[in-house]
Amino acid sequence: MKTHDYTWKMGLEYSSRTRLRTNKPLVENMVLIDLYDGRRYLVQAIHPAKPGDKEADFLPDTVVHTWPVGSPLSEDELIKLHKRAGYTPAEFGGPHLDVVFEVAA
């Protein structure tokens, strides 16, 4: 399966050390949902990394800049999404490890 790698900047972050890998390319105005905590992120911009965007050289050279949007999913919505996505949080997991694309109902 082809994957797409990004350095993920969230909110007012100047520099990032977070990698995001997706199974389809991201586009502006797309909404991502964090499977761990149900928080939503709006894709604001996608651009080549500039000096200072990445905290390490091994991070991808494409940056996706997101902004928190809306309220997190309710516990019931998150449980339903976990079942639909076949997701079980990792024992030592946390936010920003696994995301899904929000789709219109």
Protein Blocks (a to p, Z undefined) as FASTA:
>chain_A
ZZddddddehjbfbdcbdcddfbdcdehiacddfknopacddfbdcdddehkambfkbcf
bdcddddehjdddfklmmmmmmmnopacdfklcehkbccddddZZ
